[in-house]
């Protein structure tokens, strides 16, 4: 039952993301895709940790920071 509810919610979120992308794209120069809106809503905890680690590494490289251990 829980899985069915999550699947239904995921479908609703995708539908909302689709229509929201159409509304947003009337106001911006660079088009935003449905997945740009939808994907962050349904990231797993592992995906969030991996993305945070990648962003941290990018910032360290970009600003020339040293990591102290």
mmJSON file of the N, C-alpha and C atoms, coordinates in Angstrom:
{"data_MODEL":{"atom_site":{
"group_PDB":["ATOM","ATOM","ATOM","ATOM","ATOM","ATOM","ATOM","ATOM","ATOM","ATOM","ATOM","ATOM","ATOM","ATOM","ATOM","ATOM","ATOM","ATOM","ATOM","ATOM","ATOM","ATOM","ATOM","ATOM","ATOM","ATOM","ATOM","ATOM","ATOM","ATOM","ATOM","ATOM","ATOM","ATOM","ATOM","ATOM","ATOM","ATOM","ATOM","ATOM","ATOM","ATOM","ATOM","ATOM","ATOM","ATOM","ATOM","ATOM","ATOM","ATOM","ATOM","ATOM","ATOM","ATOM","ATOM","ATOM","ATOM","ATOM","ATOM","ATOM","ATOM","ATOM","ATOM","ATOM","ATOM","ATOM","ATOM","ATOM","ATOM","ATOM","ATOM","ATOM","ATOM","ATOM","ATOM","ATOM","ATOM","ATOM","ATOM","ATOM","ATOM","ATOM","ATOM","ATOM","ATOM","ATOM","ATOM","ATOM","ATOM","ATOM","ATOM","ATOM","ATOM","ATOM","ATOM","ATOM","ATOM","ATOM","ATOM","ATOM","ATOM","ATOM","ATOM","ATOM","ATOM","ATOM","ATOM","ATOM","ATOM","ATOM","ATOM","ATOM","ATOM","ATOM","ATOM","ATOM","ATOM","ATOM","ATOM","ATOM","ATOM","ATOM","ATOM","ATOM","ATOM","ATOM","ATOM","ATOM","ATOM","ATOM","ATOM","ATOM","ATOM","ATOM","ATOM","ATOM","ATOM","ATOM","ATOM","ATOM","ATOM","ATOM","ATOM","ATOM","ATOM","ATOM","ATOM","ATOM","ATOM","ATOM","ATOM","ATOM","ATOM","ATOM","ATOM","ATOM","ATOM","ATOM","ATOM","ATOM","ATOM","ATOM","ATOM","ATOM","ATOM","ATOM","ATOM","ATOM","ATOM","ATOM","ATOM","ATOM","ATOM","ATOM","ATOM","ATOM","ATOM","ATOM","ATOM","ATOM","ATOM","ATOM","ATOM","ATOM","ATOM","ATOM","ATOM","ATOM","ATOM","ATOM","ATOM","ATOM","ATOM","ATOM","ATOM","ATOM","ATOM","ATOM","ATOM","ATOM","ATOM","ATOM","ATOM","ATOM","ATOM","ATOM","ATOM"],
"id":[1,2,3,4,5,6,7,8,9,10,11,12,13,14,15,16,17,18,19,20,21,22,23,24,25,26,27,28,29,30,31,32,33,34,35,36,37,38,39,40,41,42,43,44,45,46,47,48,49,50,51,52,53,54,55,56,57,58,59,60,61,62,63,64,65,66,67,68,69,70,71,72,73,74,75,76,77,78,79,80,81,82,83,84,85,86,87,88,89,90,91,92,93,94,95,96,97,98,99,100,101,102,103,104,105,106,107,108,109,110,111,112,113,114,115,116,117,118,119,120,121,122,123,124,125,126,127,128,129,130,131,132,133,134,135,136,137,138,139,140,141,142,143,144,145,146,147,148,149,150,151,152,153,154,155,156,157,158,159,160,161,162,163,164,165,166,167,168,169,170,171,172,173,174,175,176,177,178,179,180,181,182,183,184,185,186,187,188,189,190,191,192,193,194,195,196,197,198,199,200,201,202,203,204,205,206,207],
"type_symbol":["N","C","C","N","C","C","N","C","C","N","C","C","N","C","C","N","C","C","N","C","C","N","C","C","N","C","C","N","C","C","N","C","C","N","C","C","N","C","C","N","C","C","N","C","C","N","C","C","N","C","C","N","C","C","N","C","C","N","C","C","N","C","C","N","C","C","N","C","C","N","C","C","N","C","C","N","C","C","N","C","C","N","C","C","N","C","C","N","C","C","N","C","C","N","C","C","N","C","C","N","C","C","N","C","C","N","C","C","N","C","C","N","C","C","N","C","C","N","C","C","N","C","C","N","C","C","N","C","C","N","C","C","N","C","C","N","C","C","N","C","C","N","C","C","N","C","C","N","C","C","N","C","C","N","C","C","N","C","C","N","C","C","N","C","C","N","C","C","N","C","C","N","C","C","N","C","C","N","C","C","N","C","C","N","C","C","N","C","C","N","C","C","N","C","C","N","C","C","N","C","C","N","C","C","N","C","C"],
"label_atom_id":["N","CA","C","N","CA","C","N","CA","C","N","CA","C","N","CA","C","N","CA","C","N","CA","C","N","CA","C","N","CA","C","N","CA","C","N","CA","C","N","CA","C","N","CA","C","N","CA","C","N","CA","C","N","CA","C","N","CA","C","N","CA","C","N","CA","C","N","CA","C","N","CA","C","N","CA","C","N","CA","C","N","CA","C","N","CA","C","N","CA","C","N","CA","C","N","CA","C","N","CA","C","N","CA","C","N","CA","C","N","CA","C","N","CA","C","N","CA","C","N","CA","C","N","CA","C","N","CA","C","N","CA","C","N","CA","C","N","CA","C","N","CA","C","N","CA","C","N","CA","C","N","CA","C","N","CA","C","N","CA","C","N","CA","C","N","CA","C","N","CA","C","N","CA","C","N","CA","C","N","CA","C","N","CA","C","N","CA","C","N","CA","C","N","CA","C","N","CA","C","N","CA","C","N","CA","C","N","CA","C","N","CA","C","N","CA","C","N","CA","C","N","CA","C","N","CA","C","N","CA","C","N","CA","C","N","CA","C","N","CA","C"],
"label_alt_id":[null,null,null,null,null,null,null,null,null,null,null,null,null,null,null,null,null,null,null,null,null,null,null,null,null,null,null,null,null,null,null,null,null,null,null,null,null,null,null,null,null,null,null,null,null,null,null,null,null,null,null,null,null,null,null,null,null,null,null,null,null,null,null,null,null,null,null,null,null,null,null,null,null,null,null,null,null,null,null,null,null,null,null,null,null,null,null,null,null,null,null,null,null,null,null,null,null,null,null,null,null,null,null,null,null,null,null,null,null,null,null,null,null,null,null,null,null,null,null,null,null,null,null,null,null,null,null,null,null,null,null,null,null,null,null,null,null,null,null,null,null,null,null,null,null,null,null,null,null,null,null,null,null,null,null,null,null,null,null,null,null,null,null,null,null,null,null,null,null,null,null,null,null,null,null,null,null,null,null,null,null,null,null,null,null,null,null,null,null,null,null,null,null,null,null,null,null,null,null,null,null,null,null,null,null,null,null],
"label_comp_id":["UNK","UNK","UNK","UNK","UNK","UNK","UNK","UNK","UNK","UNK","UNK","UNK","UNK","UNK","UNK","UNK","UNK","UNK","UNK","UNK","UNK","UNK","UNK","UNK","UNK","UNK","UNK","UNK","UNK","UNK","UNK","UNK","UNK","UNK","UNK","UNK","UNK","UNK","UNK","UNK","UNK","UNK","UNK","UNK","UNK","UNK","UNK","UNK","UNK","UNK","UNK","UNK","UNK","UNK","UNK","UNK","UNK","UNK","UNK","UNK","UNK","UNK","UNK","UNK","UNK","UNK","UNK","UNK","UNK","UNK","UNK","UNK","UNK","UNK","UNK","UNK","UNK","UNK","UNK","UNK","UNK","UNK","UNK","UNK","UNK","UNK","UNK","UNK","UNK","UNK","UNK","UNK","UNK","UNK","UNK","UNK","UNK","UNK","UNK","UNK","UNK","UNK","UNK","UNK","UNK","UNK","UNK","UNK","UNK","UNK","UNK","UNK","UNK","UNK","UNK","UNK","UNK","UNK","UNK","UNK","UNK","UNK","UNK","UNK","UNK","UNK","UNK","UNK","UNK","UNK","UNK","UNK","UNK","UNK","UNK","UNK","UNK","UNK","UNK","UNK","UNK","UNK","UNK","UNK","UNK","UNK","UNK","UNK","UNK","UNK","UNK","UNK","UNK","UNK","UNK","UNK","UNK","UNK","UNK","UNK","UNK","UNK","UNK","UNK","UNK","UNK","UNK","UNK","UNK","UNK","UNK","UNK","UNK","UNK","UNK","UNK","UNK","UNK","UNK","UNK","UNK","UNK","UNK","UNK","UNK","UNK","UNK","UNK","UNK","UNK","UNK","UNK","UNK","UNK","UNK","UNK","UNK","UNK","UNK","UNK","UNK","UNK","UNK","UNK","UNK","UNK","UNK"],
"label_asym_id":["A","A","A","A","A","A","A","A","A","A","A","A","A","A","A","A","A","A","A","A","A","A","A","A","A","A","A","A","A","A","A","A","A","A","A","A","A","A","A","A","A","A","A","A","A","A","A","A","A","A","A","A","A","A","A","A","A","A","A","A","A","A","A","A","A","A","A","A","A","A","A","A","A","A","A","A","A","A","A","A","A","A","A","A","A","A","A","A","A","A","A","A","A","A","A","A","A","A","A","A","A","A","A","A","A","A","A","A","A","A","A","A","A","A","A","A","A","A","A","A","A","A","A","A","A","A","A","A","A","A","A","A","A","A","A","A","A","A","A","A","A","A","A","A","A","A","A","A","A","A","A","A","A","A","A","A","A","A","A","A","A","A","A","A","A","A","A","A","A","A","A","A","A","A","A","A","A","A","A","A","A","A","A","A","A","A","A","A","A","A","A","A","A","A","A","A","A","A","A","A","A","A","A","A","A","A","A"],
"label_entity_id":["1","1","1","1","1","1","1","1","1","1","1","1","1","1","1","1","1","1","1","1","1","1","1","1","1","1","1","1","1","1","1","1","1","1","1","1","1","1","1","1","1","1","1","1","1","1","1","1","1","1","1","1","1","1","1","1","1","1","1","1","1","1","1","1","1","1","1","1","1","1","1","1","1","1","1","1","1","1","1","1","1","1","1","1","1","1","1","1","1","1","1","1","1","1","1","1","1","1","1","1","1","1","1","1","1","1","1","1","1","1","1","1","1","1","1","1","1","1","1","1","1","1","1","1","1","1","1","1","1","1","1","1","1","1","1","1","1","1","1","1","1","1","1","1","1","1","1","1","1","1","1","1","1","1","1","1","1","1","1","1","1","1","1","1","1","1","1","1","1","1","1","1","1","1","1","1","1","1","1","1","1","1","1","1","1","1","1","1","1","1","1","1","1","1","1","1","1","1","1","1","1","1","1","1","1","1","1"],
"label_seq_id":[1,1,1,2,2,2,3,3,3,4,4,4,5,5,5,6,6,6,7,7,7,8,8,8,9,9,9,10,10,10,11,11,11,12,12,12,13,13,13,14,14,14,15,15,15,16,16,16,17,17,17,18,18,18,19,19,19,20,20,20,21,21,21,22,22,22,23,23,23,24,24,24,25,25,25,26,26,26,27,27,27,28,28,28,29,29,29,30,30,30,31,31,31,32,32,32,33,33,33,34,34,34,35,35,35,36,36,36,37,37,37,38,38,38,39,39,39,40,40,40,41,41,41,42,42,42,43,43,43,44,44,44,45,45,45,46,46,46,47,47,47,48,48,48,49,49,49,50,50,50,51,51,51,52,52,52,53,53,53,54,54,54,55,55,55,56,56,56,57,57,57,58,58,58,59,59,59,60,60,60,61,61,61,62,62,62,63,63,63,64,64,64,65,65,65,66,66,66,67,67,67,68,68,68,69,69,69],
"pdbx_PDB_ins_code":[null,null,null,null,null,null,null,null,null,null,null,null,null,null,null,null,null,null,null,null,null,null,null,null,null,null,null,null,null,null,null,null,null,null,null,null,null,null,null,null,null,null,null,null,null,null,null,null,null,null,null,null,null,null,null,null,null,null,null,null,null,null,null,null,null,null,null,null,null,null,null,null,null,null,null,null,null,null,null,null,null,null,null,null,null,null,null,null,null,null,null,null,null,null,null,null,null,null,null,null,null,null,null,null,null,null,null,null,null,null,null,null,null,null,null,null,null,null,null,null,null,null,null,null,null,null,null,null,null,null,null,null,null,null,null,null,null,null,null,null,null,null,null,null,null,null,null,null,null,null,null,null,null,null,null,null,null,null,null,null,null,null,null,null,null,null,null,null,null,null,null,null,null,null,null,null,null,null,null,null,null,null,null,null,null,null,null,null,null,null,null,null,null,null,null,null,null,null,null,null,null,null,null,null,null,null,null],
"Cartn_x":[0.82,0.0,0.873,1.94,2.838,3.513,3.955,4.607,3.653,2.398,1.398,1.176,1.144,0.966,2.165,3.38,4.577,4.617,4.225,4.185,3.172,2.023,1.002,1.514,2.187,2.725,3.816,4.629,5.695,5.102,4.042,3.371,2.763,2.177,1.611,2.717,3.834,4.942,5.508,5.58,6.077,5.13,3.844,2.855,2.954,3.075,3.213,4.493,5.577,6.855,6.747,6.024,5.843,5.154,4.04,3.313,4.064,4.751,5.533,6.673,7.284,8.36,7.828,6.613,6.02,5.784,5.335,5.081,6.395,7.387,8.672,9.358,9.263,9.966,9.453,8.3,7.837,8.553,9.272,9.897,11.425,12.031,13.493,14.081,15.374,16.054,16.463,17.032,17.484,16.351,15.878,14.759,15.086,14.099,14.209,13.406,14.034,13.334,12.527,11.632,10.827,11.722,12.742,13.627,14.434,14.708,15.4,14.581,13.292,12.405,12.122,11.859,11.4,12.499,13.663,14.722,15.138,15.355,15.753,14.693,13.45,12.396,12.48,13.026,13.018,14.419,15.387,16.731,16.734,17.469,17.614,18.649,18.735,19.703,21.122,21.39,22.717,23.023,22.024,22.212,22.511,21.802,22.018,23.424,23.884,25.236,26.284,26.092,27.036,27.076,25.924,25.865,26.542,26.32,26.958,28.475,28.952,30.385,30.984,30.297,30.768,30.809,29.783,29.754,30.883,31.136,32.213,33.558,33.788,35.047,35.211,34.116,34.165,34.526,33.928,34.226,35.672,36.157,37.549,38.493,38.203,39.035,38.914,37.694,37.431,38.094,38.059,38.599,40.001,40.581,41.933,42.1,41.124,41.159,41.904,42.511,43.166,42.259,42.186,41.373,42.265,41.869,42.619,42.019,42.882,42.398,42.743],
"Cartn_y":[-1.19,0.0,1.266,1.204,2.355,2.601,1.528,1.663,2.234,1.819,2.342,3.829,4.219,5.64,6.458,5.935,6.636,6.763,5.708,5.748,6.785,6.824,7.811,9.23,9.434,10.752,11.153,10.18,10.434,10.856,10.195,10.547,11.943,12.283,13.632,14.686,14.395,15.337,15.521,14.448,14.562,15.423,15.18,15.957,17.441,17.717,19.096,19.72,18.97,19.462,19.784,18.957,19.168,20.511,20.742,21.987,23.193,23.012,24.098,24.506,23.535,23.871,24.724,24.451,25.261,26.695,26.857,28.194,28.944,28.287,28.927,29.307,28.46,28.714,29.939,30.452,31.699,32.912,32.699,33.824,33.801,32.759,32.631,32.493,32.834,32.711,31.28,30.612,29.232,28.296,27.445,26.559,25.603,25.346,24.408,23.177,22.019,20.784,20.28,19.376,18.761,18.041,17.377,16.637,17.563,18.808,19.769,20.051,20.004,20.252,18.961,17.899,16.649,15.875,15.74,14.882,15.217,16.488,16.771,16.387,16.3,15.923,14.467,13.625,12.184,11.583,12.362,11.829,10.97,9.88,9.053,9.687,9.207,9.728,9.547,8.404,8.163,9.152,9.423,10.378,11.77,12.163,13.476,13.586,12.519,12.531,12.607,11.843,11.85,13.219,13.819,15.136,16.187,16.128,17.067,16.904,15.663,15.405,15.956,15.745,16.269,17.794,18.427,19.888,20.415,19.719,20.111,20.019,18.912,18.747,19.813,20.147,21.186,22.537,22.867,24.14,24.194,23.098,23.044,23.285,22.648,22.809,24.224,24.738,26.052,27.174,27.102,28.168,27.878,26.754,26.424,26.236,25.666,25.453,24.177,24.169,22.966,22.293,20.998,20.258,19.843,20.275,19.902,18.644,17.729,16.47,16.376],
"Cartn_z":[0.0,0.0,0.0,0.785,0.86,-0.488,-1.126,-2.429,-3.466,-3.428,-4.365,-4.126,-2.869,-2.544,-3.024,-2.804,-3.251,-4.771,-5.464,-6.924,-7.41,-6.78,-7.144,-6.892,-5.757,-5.44,-6.432,-6.816,-7.783,-9.126,-9.554,-10.811,-10.738,-9.603,-9.423,-9.465,-8.802,-8.803,-10.211,-10.99,-12.356,-13.197,-13.036,-13.785,-13.414,-12.125,-11.671,-12.214,-12.197,-12.727,-14.211,-14.94,-16.373,-16.639,-15.958,-16.187,-15.625,-14.517,-13.945,-14.879,-15.536,-16.476,-17.626,-18.066,-19.135,-18.668,-17.452,-16.911,-16.724,-16.147,-15.891,-17.196,-18.207,-19.463,-20.211,-19.841,-20.459,-19.885,-18.753,-18.054,-18.051,-18.578,-18.522,-19.924,-20.04,-21.332,-21.612,-20.588,-20.755,-20.323,-21.21,-20.874,-19.72,-18.91,-17.795,-18.158,-18.029,-18.374,-17.18,-17.47,-16.426,-15.425,-15.907,-15.008,-14.096,-14.538,-13.674,-12.415,-12.531,-11.397,-10.641,-11.38,-10.772,-10.05,-10.664,-10.123,-8.688,-8.349,-6.954,-5.917,-6.327,-5.386,-4.974,-5.831,-5.592,-5.493,-5.033,-4.815,-3.552,-3.601,-2.412,-1.495,-0.278,0.679,0.161,-0.445,-1.027,-2.14,-2.988,-4.08,-3.529,-2.469,-1.861,-1.282,-0.605,-0.038,-1.14,-2.212,-3.328,-4.0,-4.191,-4.824,-3.952,-2.636,-1.715,-1.752,-1.802,-1.871,-3.167,-4.275,-5.554,-5.549,-4.986,-4.911,-4.028,-2.918,-2.011,-2.73,-3.432,-4.154,-5.236,-5.897,-6.93,-6.309,-5.164,-4.508,-4.029,-3.485,-3.028,-4.205,-5.327,-6.522,-7.074,-7.152,-7.746,-6.964,-5.63,-4.805,-4.29,-4.688,-4.294,-2.793,-2.173,-0.724,-0.385,0.767,1.258,2.269,2.214,3.153,4.321,5.532,6.728,7.313,7.692,8.264,9.716],
"occupancy":[1.0,1.0,1.0,1.0,1.0,1.0,1.0,1.0,1.0,1.0,1.0,1.0,1.0,1.0,1.0,1.0,1.0,1.0,1.0,1.0,1.0,1.0,1.0,1.0,1.0,1.0,1.0,1.0,1.0,1.0,1.0,1.0,1.0,1.0,1.0,1.0,1.0,1.0,1.0,1.0,1.0,1.0,1.0,1.0,1.0,1.0,1.0,1.0,1.0,1.0,1.0,1.0,1.0,1.0,1.0,1.0,1.0,1.0,1.0,1.0,1.0,1.0,1.0,1.0,1.0,1.0,1.0,1.0,1.0,1.0,1.0,1.0,1.0,1.0,1.0,1.0,1.0,1.0,1.0,1.0,1.0,1.0,1.0,1.0,1.0,1.0,1.0,1.0,1.0,1.0,1.0,1.0,1.0,1.0,1.0,1.0,1.0,1.0,1.0,1.0,1.0,1.0,1.0,1.0,1.0,1.0,1.0,1.0,1.0,1.0,1.0,1.0,1.0,1.0,1.0,1.0,1.0,1.0,1.0,1.0,1.0,1.0,1.0,1.0,1.0,1.0,1.0,1.0,1.0,1.0,1.0,1.0,1.0,1.0,1.0,1.0,1.0,1.0,1.0,1.0,1.0,1.0,1.0,1.0,1.0,1.0,1.0,1.0,1.0,1.0,1.0,1.0,1.0,1.0,1.0,1.0,1.0,1.0,1.0,1.0,1.0,1.0,1.0,1.0,1.0,1.0,1.0,1.0,1.0,1.0,1.0,1.0,1.0,1.0,1.0,1.0,1.0,1.0,1.0,1.0,1.0,1.0,1.0,1.0,1.0,1.0,1.0,1.0,1.0,1.0,1.0,1.0,1.0,1.0,1.0,1.0,1.0,1.0,1.0,1.0,1.0,1.0,1.0,1.0,1.0,1.0,1.0],
"B_iso_or_equiv":[0.0,0.0,0.0,0.0,0.0,0.0,0.0,0.0,0.0,0.0,0.0,0.0,0.0,0.0,0.0,0.0,0.0,0.0,0.0,0.0,0.0,0.0,0.0,0.0,0.0,0.0,0.0,0.0,0.0,0.0,0.0,0.0,0.0,0.0,0.0,0.0,0.0,0.0,0.0,0.0,0.0,0.0,0.0,0.0,0.0,0.0,0.0,0.0,0.0,0.0,0.0,0.0,0.0,0.0,0.0,0.0,0.0,0.0,0.0,0.0,0.0,0.0,0.0,0.0,0.0,0.0,0.0,0.0,0.0,0.0,0.0,0.0,0.0,0.0,0.0,0.0,0.0,0.0,0.0,0.0,0.0,0.0,0.0,0.0,0.0,0.0,0.0,0.0,0.0,0.0,0.0,0.0,0.0,0.0,0.0,0.0,0.0,0.0,0.0,0.0,0.0,0.0,0.0,0.0,0.0,0.0,0.0,0.0,0.0,0.0,0.0,0.0,0.0,0.0,0.0,0.0,0.0,0.0,0.0,0.0,0.0,0.0,0.0,0.0,0.0,0.0,0.0,0.0,0.0,0.0,0.0,0.0,0.0,0.0,0.0,0.0,0.0,0.0,0.0,0.0,0.0,0.0,0.0,0.0,0.0,0.0,0.0,0.0,0.0,0.0,0.0,0.0,0.0,0.0,0.0,0.0,0.0,0.0,0.0,0.0,0.0,0.0,0.0,0.0,0.0,0.0,0.0,0.0,0.0,0.0,0.0,0.0,0.0,0.0,0.0,0.0,0.0,0.0,0.0,0.0,0.0,0.0,0.0,0.0,0.0,0.0,0.0,0.0,0.0,0.0,0.0,0.0,0.0,0.0,0.0,0.0,0.0,0.0,0.0,0.0,0.0,0.0,0.0,0.0,0.0,0.0,0.0],
"pdbx_formal_charge":[null,null,null,null,null,null,null,null,null,null,null,null,null,null,null,null,null,null,null,null,null,null,null,null,null,null,null,null,null,null,null,null,null,null,null,null,null,null,null,null,null,null,null,null,null,null,null,null,null,null,null,null,null,null,null,null,null,null,null,null,null,null,null,null,null,null,null,null,null,null,null,null,null,null,null,null,null,null,null,null,null,null,null,null,null,null,null,null,null,null,null,null,null,null,null,null,null,null,null,null,null,null,null,null,null,null,null,null,null,null,null,null,null,null,null,null,null,null,null,null,null,null,null,null,null,null,null,null,null,null,null,null,null,null,null,null,null,null,null,null,null,null,null,null,null,null,null,null,null,null,null,null,null,null,null,null,null,null,null,null,null,null,null,null,null,null,null,null,null,null,null,null,null,null,null,null,null,null,null,null,null,null,null,null,null,null,null,null,null,null,null,null,null,null,null,null,null,null,null,null,null,null,null,null,null,null,null],
"auth_seq_id":[1,1,1,2,2,2,3,3,3,4,4,4,5,5,5,6,6,6,7,7,7,8,8,8,9,9,9,10,10,10,11,11,11,12,12,12,13,13,13,14,14,14,15,15,15,16,16,16,17,17,17,18,18,18,19,19,19,20,20,20,21,21,21,22,22,22,23,23,23,24,24,24,25,25,25,26,26,26,27,27,27,28,28,28,29,29,29,30,30,30,31,31,31,32,32,32,33,33,33,34,34,34,35,35,35,36,36,36,37,37,37,38,38,38,39,39,39,40,40,40,41,41,41,42,42,42,43,43,43,44,44,44,45,45,45,46,46,46,47,47,47,48,48,48,49,49,49,50,50,50,51,51,51,52,52,52,53,53,53,54,54,54,55,55,55,56,56,56,57,57,57,58,58,58,59,59,59,60,60,60,61,61,61,62,62,62,63,63,63,64,64,64,65,65,65,66,66,66,67,67,67,68,68,68,69,69,69],
"auth_comp_id":["UNK","UNK","UNK","UNK","UNK","UNK","UNK","UNK","UNK","UNK","UNK","UNK","UNK","UNK","UNK","UNK","UNK","UNK","UNK","UNK","UNK","UNK","UNK","UNK","UNK","UNK","UNK","UNK","UNK","UNK","UNK","UNK","UNK","UNK","UNK","UNK","UNK","UNK","UNK","UNK","UNK","UNK","UNK","UNK","UNK","UNK","UNK","UNK","UNK","UNK","UNK","UNK","UNK","UNK","UNK","UNK","UNK","UNK","UNK","UNK","UNK","UNK","UNK","UNK","UNK","UNK","UNK","UNK","UNK","UNK","UNK","UNK","UNK","UNK","UNK","UNK","UNK","UNK","UNK","UNK","UNK","UNK","UNK","UNK","UNK","UNK","UNK","UNK","UNK","UNK","UNK","UNK","UNK","UNK","UNK","UNK","UNK","UNK","UNK","UNK","UNK","UNK","UNK","UNK","UNK","UNK","UNK","UNK","UNK","UNK","UNK","UNK","UNK","UNK","UNK","UNK","UNK","UNK","UNK","UNK","UNK","UNK","UNK","UNK","UNK","UNK","UNK","UNK","UNK","UNK","UNK","UNK","UNK","UNK","UNK","UNK","UNK","UNK","UNK","UNK","UNK","UNK","UNK","UNK","UNK","UNK","UNK","UNK","UNK","UNK","UNK","UNK","UNK","UNK","UNK","UNK","UNK","UNK","UNK","UNK","UNK","UNK","UNK","UNK","UNK","UNK","UNK","UNK","UNK","UNK","UNK","UNK","UNK","UNK","UNK","UNK","UNK","UNK","UNK","UNK","UNK","UNK","UNK","UNK","UNK","UNK","UNK","UNK","UNK","UNK","UNK","UNK","UNK","UNK","UNK","UNK","UNK","UNK","UNK","UNK","UNK","UNK","UNK","UNK","UNK","UNK","UNK"],
"auth_asym_id":["A","A","A","A","A","A","A","A","A","A","A","A","A","A","A","A","A","A","A","A","A","A","A","A","A","A","A","A","A","A","A","A","A","A","A","A","A","A","A","A","A","A","A","A","A","A","A","A","A","A","A","A","A","A","A","A","A","A","A","A","A","A","A","A","A","A","A","A","A","A","A","A","A","A","A","A","A","A","A","A","A","A","A","A","A","A","A","A","A","A","A","A","A","A","A","A","A","A","A","A","A","A","A","A","A","A","A","A","A","A","A","A","A","A","A","A","A","A","A","A","A","A","A","A","A","A","A","A","A","A","A","A","A","A","A","A","A","A","A","A","A","A","A","A","A","A","A","A","A","A","A","A","A","A","A","A","A","A","A","A","A","A","A","A","A","A","A","A","A","A","A","A","A","A","A","A","A","A","A","A","A","A","A","A","A","A","A","A","A","A","A","A","A","A","A","A","A","A","A","A","A","A","A","A","A","A","A"],
"auth_atom_id":["N","CA","C","N","CA","C","N","CA","C","N","CA","C","N","CA","C","N","CA","C","N","CA","C","N","CA","C","N","CA","C","N","CA","C","N","CA","C","N","CA","C","N","CA","C","N","CA","C","N","CA","C","N","CA","C","N","CA","C","N","CA","C","N","CA","C","N","CA","C","N","CA","C","N","CA","C","N","CA","C","N","CA","C","N","CA","C","N","CA","C","N","CA","C","N","CA","C","N","CA","C","N","CA","C","N","CA","C","N","CA","C","N","CA","C","N","CA","C","N","CA","C","N","CA","C","N","CA","C","N","CA","C","N","CA","C","N","CA","C","N","CA","C","N","CA","C","N","CA","C","N","CA","C","N","CA","C","N","CA","C","N","CA","C","N","CA","C","N","CA","C","N","CA","C","N","CA","C","N","CA","C","N","CA","C","N","CA","C","N","CA","C","N","CA","C","N","CA","C","N","CA","C","N","CA","C","N","CA","C","N","CA","C","N","CA","C","N","CA","C","N","CA","C","N","CA","C","N","CA","C","N","CA","C","N","CA","C","N","CA","C"],
"pdbx_PDB_model_num":[1,1,1,1,1,1,1,1,1,1,1,1,1,1,1,1,1,1,1,1,1,1,1,1,1,1,1,1,1,1,1,1,1,1,1,1,1,1,1,1,1,1,1,1,1,1,1,1,1,1,1,1,1,1,1,1,1,1,1,1,1,1,1,1,1,1,1,1,1,1,1,1,1,1,1,1,1,1,1,1,1,1,1,1,1,1,1,1,1,1,1,1,1,1,1,1,1,1,1,1,1,1,1,1,1,1,1,1,1,1,1,1,1,1,1,1,1,1,1,1,1,1,1,1,1,1,1,1,1,1,1,1,1,1,1,1,1,1,1,1,1,1,1,1,1,1,1,1,1,1,1,1,1,1,1,1,1,1,1,1,1,1,1,1,1,1,1,1,1,1,1,1,1,1,1,1,1,1,1,1,1,1,1,1,1,1,1,1,1,1,1,1,1,1,1,1,1,1,1,1,1,1,1,1,1,1,1]
}}}
